[in-house]
Amino acid sequence: MAVREQPIYTTRAHVFQIDPSTKKNWVPASKQAVTVSYFYDSTRNSYRIISVDGSKVIINSTITPSMTFTKTSQKFGQWADSRANTVFGLGFASEQQLTKFAEKFQEVKDAAKLAKDKSQEKGDTLSNHSQQESGRETPSANQAQSFNGTDDEKISFSPEAAQLKSENERLKSVVEQSNTTAKKYETELQTLKESNARLVDALQESSANVESWKKELTACQEESDTLRKKIAELESECNEANQEKQKNAQLTIRVKELEAELQEKEQELENLRRQAEIIPQLMGECESITAKLKAAESQNKELEGKLEGLQMDINDSRQKQGNMKGELKKFMDILDGKLDELHEFRQGLSKVGVDN
């Protein structure tokens, strides 16, 4: 950008360009909001909109009177640039920024139109002066011939000759100024060509970077897909592991329940064992009673007189002994059943431990 160009208005917006293939969809030209500026070239009396993202020029649009800035929404506007063969779009953060940018666009457009009209008027003036100069060449020649006449004739044509000389000097000055302006325009054109060449180089470099970024993006996408597959596999394995953990937790709870039941059964067995310890004592008492019964029977012969009373005692003792034997048998049957249940419970507990 030449030093003669100065920014006259600056804002920030997201930059878009129309898709050249569809001419419908917008393609982002910047990843985030970038600076968008109006520049005024005092030498060429022209205006441009310029935006740079890093080292990449994404907008370089010279404003002409035929351009129109259109608001398509509350925060988005666009304009077409026939020289760049594209349509630029700007997305602003607020409606106020869009309105201010549109007003500035109209202001710059009017200024560009005024500058174009002045340039045309200046060109028309130079063209008229050139025609007048060429039309006056013949009278000047005639005057040069008349100056060779008498002194009276020289005196009569002197004021007109002075006026023509002054006009010629003025036209020479205008021509010299035009030549100077033309040289300035040539220098300006050369500078613009150099600037465009730099922009083309930057564009080519950006295109190469875009291709490189596309390749990197493709590689990243492939790597991302691979990682997603691995994550899905790991999630599946984690789900299976969680299911196994749940099964193990259920088995652990079941084992604890069985252990509690086992403790209850062992407590019952201990109680039965304690009750079984009383059996020898009962057997001893039974034998003692039997001995007494035998003694009573031996004494029965001696004590026939007391036979009826003793007989009643004997009957009572026998009945008690029968009751005690029946109870003892029932107790032994219950004890055998409990032992069998305990044995089966231990076998079930051992099977559960083997399954775990």
MIZATI-708377 format. One line per 3 residues: number of its first residue (from 1); their letters; for each residue x negated, y negated, z negated of N, C-alpha, C. Coordinates in steps of 0.001 Angstrom, whole numbers, plus 500000, padded with zeros to 6 digits. Atoms other than C-alpha are relative to their C-alpha. Layout:
<atoms>
NUM> A> X,Y,Z,X,Y,Z,X,Y,Z | ... $
</atoms>
This chain:
<atoms>
1> MAV> 499146,501182,500000,500000,500000,500000,499105,498761,500000 | 500811,501195,499912,498551,496566,500947,500225,499128,498775 | 499918,500847,501176,497842,493980,498275,501092,498955,500166 $
4> REQ> 499017,501050,499770,500216,491513,499935,501393,500405,499530 | 498681,499546,500443,503214,493663,498866,500086,499926,498483 | 499788,500155,501431,504593,492860,495444,501358,500585,499624 $
7> PIY> 498694,499467,500428,507351,494688,493484,500901,498867,499510 | 499045,501027,500420,510471,492554,492997,501113,500574,499123 | 499005,499360,500864,512715,495094,491216,499622,501472,499831 $
10> TTR> 500390,498616,500303,512040,498419,489513,501041,500640,499096 | 499084,499231,500840,514309,501099,488022,499550,501456,500013 | 500323,498571,500044,514276,504847,487311,501244,500797,500413 $
13> AHV> 498884,499181,499519,516395,507528,488997,499464,501338,500482 | 500318,498714,499385,516437,511121,490212,500154,499856,501519 | 500027,500203,498550,515532,511206,493918,500406,501288,500707 $
16> FQI> 499556,498870,499182,517247,513483,496465,499862,499627,501476 | 499954,500162,498554,517027,513990,500234,500978,501010,500574 | 499034,499104,499377,519595,515507,502530,499272,501197,500598 $
19> DPS> 500591,498794,499428,518871,519085,503600,499975,499861,501527 | 500061,500215,498546,517588,518759,507200,500665,501108,500801 | 499415,498893,499250,518983,522168,508157,501530,499936,500000 $
22> TKK> 498532,500028,500104,522563,521753,506896,500581,498605,500148 | 499531,501388,499986,522806,517934,506741,501172,499781,499036 | 498903,500109,500965,525221,518509,503834,499503,500050,498572 $
25> NWV> 500441,499787,501380,523423,519735,500729,498849,499059,499655 | 501086,500847,500494,521128,517573,498609,498861,500883,499496 | 501198,499287,500460,517560,518767,497957,499256,499071,499047 $
28> PAS> 500726,500875,500933,515819,517370,494811,498595,499708,500522 | 501355,500399,499610,512702,515393,495760,499120,499768,498792 | 500756,500176,501234,511651,514902,492123,500575,500918,498939 $
31> KQA> 499566,499100,501063,511776,517226,489134,500673,499247,498857 | 499429,500801,501065,512714,514379,486813,500182,498573,500509 | 499806,501383,499603,513618,510697,486872,498645,499324,500249 $
34> VTV> 501249,500664,499624,510893,508663,488643,500290,498516,500241 | 499879,501433,499753,510224,504977,489277,500349,499740,501459 | 499587,500415,498652,512013,503473,492303,499932,498479,500037 $
37> SYF> 500253,501438,499986,510922,499947,493337,500301,499401,501372 | 499903,500833,498795,511778,497235,495869,498678,499228,500132 | 501228,500741,499738,508617,495734,497458,500265,498955,501087 $
40> YDS> 499870,501065,499011,508395,492437,499371,498633,499714,500607 | 501218,500300,499257,505751,491875,502053,500113,498557,500485 | 499893,501416,499657,505208,488108,502241,499435,499701,501379 $
43> TRN> 500598,500247,498681,503074,488355,505397,500959,500383,501117 | 499074,499523,498973,505544,490383,507436,501442,499580,499722 | 498650,500408,500400,508545,488981,505548,500973,501185,500099 $
46> SYR> 499197,498779,499940,509874,492534,505116,500123,500593,498604 | 499706,499376,501295,511264,494694,502293,499972,501529,500163 | 500036,498533,499985,510690,498342,501426,500421,500539,498634 $
49> IIS> 499737,499248,501236,511955,500861,498847,498968,501117,499934 | 501101,499040,500144,509069,502970,497554,500141,500710,498665 | 500011,499196,501221,508965,505819,495016,498911,501054,500130 $
52> VDG> 501119,499055,500015,505975,507963,494069,500159,500927,498807 | 499962,498991,501062,506084,511204,492060,498619,500609,499879 | 501390,499557,500114,502535,511779,490836,499193,499399,501133 $
55> SKV> 500756,500450,498829,500412,511566,493999,500803,500137,501278 | 499165,499751,498828,503341,512306,496332,500971,498846,500204 | 499049,501059,499635,505242,509532,498121,501296,500669,500446 $
58> IIN> 498737,499338,499681,508886,510657,498135,500999,499051,500660 | 499175,500983,499279,510504,507398,499371,499073,498932,500559 | 500686,501105,499347,509006,504952,501893,500943,499502,501090 $
61> STI> 498900,500393,499125,512008,503243,503455,499999,498487,500182 | 499937,501431,499680,511860,499851,505212,501462,499607,500208 | 498599,500406,499960,515163,498008,504755,500245,499132,501233 $
64> TPS> 499602,500754,498816,516830,496743,507923,501431,499495,499810 | 498632,500541,500157,520034,494675,508342,501089,501016,500313 | 498971,499030,499628,521825,497735,509765,500242,501057,498933 $
67> MTF> 499849,498979,501041,521376,499831,506624,501147,499644,499058 | 498907,500180,500959,524200,500352,504112,499797,500944,498819 | 500090,499183,501215,523991,501549,500513,501422,500322,499540 $
70> TKT> 498647,499545,500323,527059,503641,499577,500019,500677,498630 | 499780,499326,501282,528242,504574,496067,500937,501181,500235 | 499169,498807,499820,529524,508149,496194,500610,500497,498701 $
73> SQK> 499425,499661,501310,530207,508488,492451,499609,498900,499024 | 500287,501025,500995,529842,506547,489220,498509,499824,499754 | 501431,500067,500293,526121,507349,488947,499137,500401,501190 $
76> FGQ> 500766,499527,498850,525080,508333,492485,500290,499116,501209 | 499876,500788,498783,524416,506339,495644,499029,500508,501050 | 500821,499495,498908,522849,506951,499065,499911,498968,501116 $
79> WAD> 500118,500788,498779,521593,505275,502231,499233,500825,501039 | 500625,499280,498889,520471,506518,505659,498858,499165,500554 | 501170,500640,499398,517033,505715,507111,499743,500676,501339 $
82> SRA> 500153,499403,498668,516954,506282,510881,498534,500186,500374 | 501423,499846,499688,513192,505748,511042,499427,501263,499370 | 500465,498782,500674,512542,508483,508507,500831,501214,500374 $
85> NTV> 499115,498920,499550,515359,510559,510053,500500,500824,498818 | 499494,499299,501185,516828,511379,506648,500965,499091,499263 | 499109,500746,500890,519313,510281,504004,499460,500150,498587 $
88> FGL> 500494,499990,501370,518052,509320,500550,501177,499870,499031 | 498999,500081,501061,520133,509802,497382,499334,499738,498667 | 500533,500338,501321,519580,508381,493898,501056,500279,498937 $
91> GFA> 499135,499738,501151,521086,509650,490664,499505,499218,498796 | 500386,500883,501097,521070,507105,487839,500553,500518,498675 | 499570,499581,501342,521480,507509,484095,501303,499332,499591 $
94> SEQ> 498778,500707,500367,524345,504990,483959,500574,499308,501231 | 499330,500703,498900,526854,503241,486200,499451,498583,500157 | 500546,501348,499920,525318,499842,485329,498728,499971,500838 $
97> QLT> 501228,499945,499198,521946,500874,486789,500320,500166,501479 | 499606,499819,498607,523662,502050,489983,500526,498698,500592 | 499435,501264,499520,525591,498792,490319,498913,498965,500249 $
100> KFA> 501075,500974,499846,522476,496684,489804,499130,500330,501205 | 500805,499587,498852,520525,498728,492375,500742,499681,501300 | 499215,500282,498795,523374,498377,494906,500025,498503,500297 $
103> EKF> 500010,501453,499794,523537,494611,494356,498654,499533,500537 | 501335,500358,499517,519771,494355,494853,499813,500448,501451 | 500090,499506,498630,520049,496440,498037,500687,499021,500960 $
106> QEV> 499278,500947,499155,522648,494038,499466,499237,498688,500112 | 500777,501239,499997,520531,491046,498459,498785,500111,500918 | 501183,499791,499159,517406,492484,500108,500407,500152,501459 $
109> KDA> 499505,499824,498633,519430,493494,503177,500320,498645,500632 | 499701,501328,499490,520717,489916,503571,498723,499217,500274 | 501275,500695,499790,517170,488572,503155,499298,500520,501246 $
112> AKL> 500613,499426,498804,515918,490989,505818,500692,499505,501265 | 499249,500511,498844,518690,489856,508171,499627,498555,500282 | 500381,501397,499836,517810,486200,507562,498605,499882,500590 $
115> AKD> 501365,500030,499461,514113,486907,508208,499996,500398,501468 | 499930,499570,498596,515016,488709,511445,500544,498880,500881 | 499432,501112,499231,517163,485774,512607,498969,498894,500190 $
118> KSQ> 501030,501036,499882,514339,483301,511856,498923,500412,500991 | 501026,499517,499067,511874,485492,513751,500482,499892,501439 | 499454,500118,498649,514183,485575,516779,500031,498540,500448 $
121> EKG> 499980,501417,499656,514618,481784,516659,498606,499501,500343 | 501371,500402,499734,510850,481327,516516,499530,500526,501341 | 500373,499430,498694,510398,483678,519471,500665,499250,501138 $
124> DTL> 499303,500756,498965,513018,481777,521473,499351,498641,500206 | 500657,501313,499893,511282,478464,520676,498694,500102,500769 | 501266,499817,499279,507918,479763,521832,500234,500261,501471 $
127> SNH> 499697,499695,498604,509501,481094,525030,500416,498739,500747 | 499565,501248,499367,511163,477729,525763,498834,499060,500256 | 501176,500860,499821,507912,475849,525187,499122,500487,501137 $
130> SQQ> 500825,499468,498900,506081,478173,527561,500609,499674,501344 | 499330,500337,498741,508714,477614,530244,499842,498522,500321 | 500164,501431,499771,508520,473859,529767,498598,499665,500471 $
133> ESG> 501388,500260,499609,504740,473956,530033,499757,500395,501437 | 500183,499563,498615,504847,475925,533274,500757,499108,500967 | 499220,500879,499135,507550,473629,534655,499365,498640,500180 $
136> RET> 500608,501330,499922,505450,470569,533974,498628,500010,500646 | 501314,499947,499381,502314,471756,535700,499977,499201,501304 | 499940,500702,498714,503424,470308,539100,499999,498488,499833 $
139> PSA> 500074,501443,500224,504162,466778,537791,498636,499558,499550 | 501334,500374,500468,500791,466744,536107,499050,499915,501172 | 500875,500025,498814,499130,467573,539390,500290,498782,500848 $
142> NQA> 499631,501188,499231,501097,464865,541155,499460,498752,499342 | 500515,501167,500718,500096,462458,538430,498506,499873,500198 | 501451,500063,499788,496497,463441,538877,499688,499381,501357 $
145> QSF> 500195,500601,498693,496827,462511,542574,500319,498505,499962 | 499622,501406,500061,498589,459264,541712,498971,499163,499278 | 501020,500757,500713,495800,458338,539345,498872,499552,500919 $
148> NGT> 501030,500400,499040,493573,458112,542405,500435,498790,500821 | 499475,501145,499255,495769,455248,543712,499478,498692,499446 | 500390,501342,500441,495669,451523,542887,500022,499903,498509 $
151> DDE> 500018,500215,501443,495119,450131,539434,501386,499784,499474 | 498630,500235,500468,498772,449061,539276,500727,501321,499792 | 499344,498697,500138,499870,452631,539865,499508,500726,498751 $
154> KIS> 500550,499342,501190,497489,453853,537133,500643,499453,498739 | 499431,500610,501193,498933,451395,534704,501442,500431,499832 | 498598,499639,500105,502518,452334,535553,500196,501437,499514 $
157> FSP> 499845,498600,500423,501910,456086,534890,499273,500322,498699 | 500789,499716,501217,499707,455777,531781,500855,500441,498828 | 499193,499528,501165,502524,456068,529091,500500,501417,500180 $
160> EAA> 499505,498631,499770,503952,459199,530708,498870,501001,499889 | 501153,499084,500094,500499,460745,530982,499619,500238,498548 | 500328,499833,501428,499849,460090,527300,500991,500927,499313 $
163> QLK> 498978,499133,500600,503147,461767,526367,499785,501459,500389 | 500265,498623,499555,502344,464782,528531,498762,500582,499319 | 501214,499517,500674,498892,465017,526996,500296,500412,498564 $
166> SEN> 499631,499663,501388,500356,464926,523511,500805,501305,499939 | 499202,498773,499967,502888,467595,524482,499124,501225,500266 | 500923,498882,499703,500109,469746,525948,499185,500388,498771 $
169> ERL> 500769,499708,501220,498064,469403,522777,500849,500768,498994 | 499114,499315,500940,501068,470431,520706,500262,501432,500434 | 499770,498645,499496,501758,473409,522967,498755,500868,499815 $
172> KSV> 501230,499244,500239,498099,474444,522749,499910,500430,498543 | 500020,499662,501424,498365,474300,518971,500968,501143,499688 | 499011,498930,500221,501526,476447,519059,499477,501333,500534 $
175> VEQ> 500557,498773,499404,499813,478941,521401,498896,500569,499128 | 501064,499515,500891,496758,479096,519130,500588,500624,498738 | 499352,499432,501197,499039,479629,516154,500632,501359,500312 $
178> SNT> 499418,498721,499583,500856,482371,518085,498929,501070,500125 | 501109,499041,499887,497524,484011,518902,499519,500440,498620 | 500429,499639,501366,496545,483835,515223,501006,500956,499348 $
181> TAK> 498965,499119,500546,499881,485359,514217,499936,501387,500623 | 500125,498709,499310,499438,488084,516855,498839,500804,499438 | 501144,499297,500583,496004,488898,515453,500346,500542,498611 $
184> KYE> 499576,499531,501327,497520,489058,511976,500889,501226,500118 | 499124,498851,499793,500209,491406,513293,499218,501235,500418 | 500842,498854,499609,497547,493584,514931,499295,500584,498783 $
187> TEL> 500661,499517,501231,495643,493733,511642,501009,500717,499101 | 498938,499385,500799,498915,494471,509860,500366,501378,500543 | 499660,498722,499369,499717,497213,512382,498923,501045,499724 $
190> QTL> 501091,499066,500280,496290,498771,511917,500040,500477,498551 | 499895,499624,501422,496693,498662,508137,501155,500961,499789 | 498843,499125,500123,500137,500216,508471,499713,501394,500561 $
193> KES> 500372,498694,499443,498745,502956,510717,499126,500787,499035 | 500864,499322,500976,496038,503709,508180,500825,500496,498808 | 499145,499591,501117,498651,503750,505420,500847,501209,500374 $
196> NAR> 499205,498858,499547,500860,506082,507467,499155,501260,500117 | 500886,498832,499908,497860,508322,508124,499750,500591,498621 | 500187,499497,501368,497222,508525,504388,501260,500687,499493 $
199> LVD> 498745,499380,500411,500886,509242,503825,500189,501363,500659 | 499903,498701,499312,500778,512013,506441,499093,501020,499343 | 500922,499073,500698,497722,513518,504749,500586,500430,498662 $
202> ALQ> 499391,499654,501292,499480,513297,501398,501171,500946,500186 | 498864,499127,499730,502575,514878,502947,499545,501407,500338 | 500526,498678,499661,500542,517729,504450,499467,500702,498765 $
205> ESS> 500512,499395,501234,498775,518267,501142,501143,500438,499097 | 498838,499638,500809,502127,518226,499371,500683,501246,500550 | 499390,498810,499395,503492,520744,501881,499201,501250,499661 $
208> ANV> 500838,498850,500374,500518,522995,501224,500212,500369,498540 | 499747,499720,501418,501084,522599,497487,501350,500661,499804 | 498666,499392,500112,504759,523434,497975,499949,501468,500366 $
211> ESW> 500126,498589,499615,503848,526644,499823,499324,500802,498899 | 500692,499306,501100,501402,527532,497059,500925,500181,498808 | 499064,499906,501131,504053,526760,494436,501079,501042,500285 $
214> KKE> 498994,498994,499659,506569,528895,496337,499451,501406,499773 | 500605,498683,500219,504151,531833,496301,499894,500309,498509 | 500104,499795,501450,503473,531326,492591,501372,500266,499388 $
217> LTA> 498645,499799,500513,507211,531047,491971,500495,501407,500305 | 499592,498637,499635,507821,534305,493878,499309,501019,499093 | 500723,499075,500877,505088,536034,491874,500559,499957,498581 $
220> CQE> 499426,500124,501345,506515,534654,488636,501372,500664,499910 | 498688,499361,500002,509993,535811,489604,499871,501519,499975 | 500211,498552,500016,508705,539314,490363,499536,500465,498627 $
223> ESD> 500476,499636,501342,506824,539385,487076,501129,499905,498980 | 498861,500153,500903,509947,538100,485324,500960,501175,500133 | 499114,498842,499808,512027,540886,486896,499416,501246,499341 $
226> TLR> 500654,498844,500633,509452,543469,485767,500138,499941,498479 | 499880,500148,501451,509488,542055,482243,501434,500238,499534 | 498610,499754,500376,513283,542095,482212,500286,501494,499957 $
229> KKI> 499792,498549,500005,513252,545786,483163,499368,500630,498765 | 500661,499450,501188,510723,546538,480425,500782,499667,498739 | 499218,500398,501173,512796,544564,477931,501252,500852,499890 $
232> AEL> 498799,499165,500022,515893,546529,478962,499665,501416,499508 | 500409,498672,500461,513996,549809,478494,499726,499996,498495 | 500299,500075,501435,512706,548688,475096,501272,499852,499173 $
235> ESE> 498729,500132,500713,516207,547631,474071,500736,501331,499933 | 499368,498680,500014,517498,551059,475098,499333,500906,498969 | 500717,499194,500990,514761,552733,473061,500327,499534,498579 $
238> CNE> 499659,500520,501323,515525,550436,470145,501398,500446,499573 | 498648,499537,500318,519200,551376,470354,499987,501463,499568 | 500106,498593,500382,518297,555060,470288,499369,500140,498614 $
241> ANQ> 500643,499942,501315,515954,554451,467341,500972,499569,498903 | 499014,500446,500995,518715,552567,465534,501032,501084,499729 | 499061,498895,500207,521091,555465,466133,499385,501092,499139 $
244> EKQ> 500677,498996,500836,518514,557876,464704,499900,499529,498551 | 500072,500531,501364,518059,555577,461719,501345,500128,499302 | 498673,499864,500592,521796,555545,461169,500286,501440,499609 $
247> KNA> 499804,498590,500333,521896,559351,461345,499186,500382,498769 | 500837,499686,501159,518971,559595,458907,500571,499392,498730 | 499403,500622,501176,520665,557135,456573,501214,500793,499522 $
250> QLT> 498843,499189,500369,523865,559209,456674,499560,501311,499349 | 500508,498760,500590,521865,562383,456009,499430,499758,498607 | 500549,500322,501325,520051,560681,453139,501114,499845,498975 $
253> IRV> 498859,500155,500903,523371,559685,451615,500615,501355,499659 | 499430,498666,500229,524650,563240,452079,499129,500805,499056 | 500925,499269,500882,521520,564682,450431,500151,499512,498564 $
256> KEL> 499824,500519,501355,521968,562345,447486,501300,500504,499387 | 498732,499473,500508,525592,563435,447169,499856,501460,499577 | 500205,498588,500328,524533,567094,447278,499142,500159,498753 $
259> EAE> 500833,499932,501200,521830,566460,444695,500837,499693,498760 | 499138,500303,501143,524420,564866,442427,500903,501184,499668 | 499168,498821,500236,526714,567856,442927,499175,501122,499378 $
262> LQE> 500867,498968,500564,523773,570154,442206,499756,499761,498511 | 500203,500302,501411,523070,568342,438965,501247,500345,499175 | 498773,499643,500704,526733,568742,438018,500115,501519,499822 $
265> KEQ> 499935,498528,500079,526584,572478,438836,498991,500529,498995 | 501011,499546,500971,523363,572872,436863,500462,499704,498575 | 499493,500313,501330,524996,571113,433937,501057,501012,499579 $
268> ELE> 498992,498988,500302,527931,573513,434162,499334,501337,499678 | 500717,498739,500244,525502,576447,434379,499350,499996,498630 | 500630,500092,501315,523657,575173,431323,501043,500214,498898 $
271> NLR> 498936,499800,500987,526941,575010,429457,500397,501475,499907 | 499674,498577,500000,527728,578570,430544,498910,500827,499311 | 501094,499275,500662,524308,579708,429418,500100,499864,498478 $
274> RQA> 499850,500189,501444,524886,578184,426027,501134,500853,499446 | 498890,499146,500439,528188,579941,425821,499609,501475,500041 | 500434,498605,499905,526497,583186,426933,499117,500398,498816 $
277> EII> 500833,499700,501164,524072,582894,424022,500851,500434,498799 | 499118,499637,501124,527065,583306,421703,500455,501461,500103 | 499508,498628,499778,527920,586725,423234,499290,501021,499098 $
280> PQL> 500632,499017,500903,525236,588713,421303,500507,499879,498563 | 499487,500188,501367,526491,587141,418116,501372,500632,499862 | 498669,499387,500038,530009,588192,419026,499898,501530,500020 $
283> MGE> 500203,498539,499959,528744,591689,419881,499565,500512,498630 | 500437,499598,501340,527002,591818,416527,501154,500046,499021 | 498823,500013,500871,530168,590806,414795,500914,501178,500316 $
286> CES> 499150,498866,499609,532017,593432,416801,499447,501321,499431 | 500601,498784,500553,529546,596106,415776,500166,500057,498480 | 499825,500043,501462,529767,594934,412191,501422,500409,499612 $
289> ITA> 498605,499652,500262,533522,595211,412347,500226,501504,500210 | 499862,498563,499735,533200,598670,413883,499442,500828,498827 | 500596,499299,501146,530902,599726,411078,500898,499939,498789 $
292> KLK> 499060,500119,501129,533302,598333,408586,501202,500900,500203 | 498855,499145,499708,536056,600177,410379,499678,501458,499679 | 500387,498627,500337,534110,603415,410123,499935,500200,498485 $
295> AAE> 500065,499886,501477,533448,602707,406497,501397,500059,499409 | 498612,499999,500476,537088,601973,406075,500657,501360,500247 | 499420,498686,499700,537983,605254,407788,499461,501065,499021 $
298> SQN> 500550,499029,500969,535599,607127,405520,500591,499804,498605 | 499374,500257,501291,537052,605386,402616,501490,500331,500019 | 498566,499714,499861,540480,606128,404026,500366,501351,499373 $
301> KEL> 499746,498698,500587,540115,609671,402962,500021,499913,498480 | 500074,500130,501451,539216,608560,399515,501152,499147,499477 | 498966,500925,500475,541819,605861,399401,501292,500239,500780 $
304> EGK> 498757,499698,499292,544864,607616,400782,501152,499197,499438 | 498910,500769,500598,546935,605678,398377,500131,498616,500632 | 499952,501339,499380,545960,602481,400104,500028,500073,501531 $
307> LEG> 500074,499762,498559,546287,603987,403566,500891,499049,500797 | 499068,500822,499212,549290,602022,404683,499479,498539,500105 | 500499,501400,499942,547806,598667,403702,498766,499863,500869 $
310> LQM> 501227,500042,499197,544444,599509,405176,500289,500230,501482 | 499643,499718,498599,546122,600917,408286,500440,498720,500697 | 499565,501282,499418,547751,597597,408815,498792,499094,500287 $
313> DIN> 501205,500825,499775,544381,595892,408400,499223,500480,501214 | 500735,499427,498867,542816,598309,410837,500669,499632,501319 | 499277,500355,498763,545513,597684,413406,499754,498532,500398 $
316> DSR> 500264,501427,499712,545046,593991,413058,498585,499797,500535 | 501389,500152,499551,541277,594337,413409,499830,500502,501420 | 500107,499467,498640,541638,596515,416479,500627,499052,501040 $
319> QKQ> 499354,500933,499066,544017,594059,418048,499100,498787,500253 | 500929,501125,499824,541584,591227,417413,498809,500385,500853 | 501152,499544,499226,538743,593307,418782,500367,500113,501479 $
322> GNM> 499562,499905,498598,540768,594046,421939,500117,498621,500645 | 499876,501374,499465,541563,590376,422354,498636,499390,500300 | 501340,500560,499809,537941,589455,421887,499309,500636,501197 $
325> KGE> 500600,499334,498838,536801,592057,424437,500613,499478,501301 | 499356,500555,498786,539400,590798,426934,499474,498607,500324 | 500533,501356,499776,538233,587237,426441,498556,500049,500459 $
328> LKK> 501406,499867,499601,534623,588338,426683,499890,500434,501455 | 500031,499558,498608,535348,590159,429983,500361,498867,500953 | 499627,501151,499162,537119,587122,431375,498857,499002,500097 $
331> FMD> 501115,500942,500005,534197,584961,430337,498867,500465,500894 | 501053,499441,499147,531730,587336,432004,500387,499864,501471 | 499557,500156,498598,533836,587265,435219,499835,498548,500471 $
334> ILD> 500154,501434,499646,533898,583455,435168,498537,499650,500202 | 501437,500271,499891,530139,583377,434579,499445,500550,501303 | 500467,499428,498728,529542,585728,437537,500457,499136,501181 $
337> GKL> 499498,500870,498904,531732,583517,439777,499199,498708,500092 | 500772,501244,499995,529860,580360,438737,498600,500242,500532 | 501345,499691,499494,526522,582063,439392,500021,500188,501509 $
340> DEL> 499887,499830,498535,527698,583097,442856,500164,498651,500695 | 499814,501326,499396,528880,579523,443607,498700,499208,499994 | 501276,500701,500075,525561,578134,442393,499030,500515,501039 $
343> HEF> 500895,499408,499000,523694,580586,444624,500354,499527,501409 | 499567,500488,498680,525781,579598,447677,499695,498518,500168 | 500289,501432,499921,525336,575883,446906,498519,499749,500261 $
346> RQG> 501442,500153,499764,521552,576290,446731,499634,500381,501437 | 500265,499622,498607,521565,578115,450072,500426,498871,500951 | 499540,501105,499157,523625,575222,451628,499052,498810,499922 $
349> LSK> 500945,501091,500174,521248,572636,450166,498700,500256,500719 | 501240,499642,499275,518231,574510,451553,500191,499841,501489 | 499711,500139,498557,519879,574586,455036,499987,498532,500400 $
352> VGV> 499992,501430,499684,520466,570800,454923,498594,499450,500026 | 501398,500450,500017,516818,570224,454007,499266,500447,501249 | 500661,499512,498779,515667,572387,456943,500453,499195,501208 $
355> DN> 499486,500787,498852,517917,570433,459375,499348,498640,500030 | 500665,501311,500027,516375,567126,458225,498581,500112,500454 $
</atoms>
